[in-house]
């Protein structure tokens, strides 16, 4: 029995990937499967998501997981409320979104998650990261907004580090009773090769 359905199945990251992105050591499907396995390893059993072309493979992997309840939402702040309610009945939750959607959800983060000390693992696609051709303003404001909200965050660039970093971030969110953010880069998602300098 399926619990939900992927709202935007027409996203095809292979169709839009550049040759440079295809040369990545890990493809986007493998990277997505690694991340979902890491979420499960950290005890996450409910994930709220909003469709985004850069997250298509990850969202597909979440949807196909039989161990995670996938809740597609229309707006990111809906995911904050759903995850807060699920936490109150014993679920360990994560929300996956782009950084522009993170900006949209700030009211729900402040008035619900921070106000009522509800832990939530935020996996935020880092649009406008170094090397991206679009969203430079969004990228330049992501970390300052997280800092202003007092949300601890870590930039994820290596897929191999994902299981341990996600596990540690989940421990931190549970212990602090606050959201913790992991910024997902194209390198992490297998969409371009990682650089040792970053």
Phi, psi and omega in degrees: 000127179277138181271337181197184178220152179286122185295321185239072182289351183281353176296128179227095184295333178293328180294325185258354181292140177278166176301321179300316179294327180291339180279000179304147183292338181231128181281167187295329178292315178296318179299316180298317179296322177297317181294319179294318177299321178294320177300314179296320178298332178273001178091004180293128180235000175216131180229124174263135183222158171234132184302139176206135184302324181286343180252008189306312181294320178296316180295323177297318179294322176298314181299321183279349179289132178271356182256354182240133172279119181260125180240095174291138181237164179268332177221146186300323182295335173298321179298325178297315179294317179297315180293323178297313178297319179295321177300319182294342176251018170100007179273152171255120192242158171220155175234133180245127183202172172271161182297330174298321176291326174300317178300318179298331187266007184301323178298315179293324178296314182289309188281345179243296186294310181287316182300318184256014175053058180253121179287142176204130175276118180259119174254108190245119175294128186271070175295139181087014176292167180304130181096349178279144181270353182227166174062033181297324178294316178301315179298320183289340180262349185299305183294317177300323179292317176301316179297318180298326179277353182073026180265121177288143184215158179219139179270125181259120179240338184247120180298326180298333180277348188303311183303315182286320181292320177295319178299314181293320179295322178294321175300316182296317181294321178292317183291320183274344185058042179218159173295149171230137184249139170244122181269118185268122181259167176299326178299314179299319184278005178073026183256352170199154182295145177284151175248136180296332182289342182263000000 
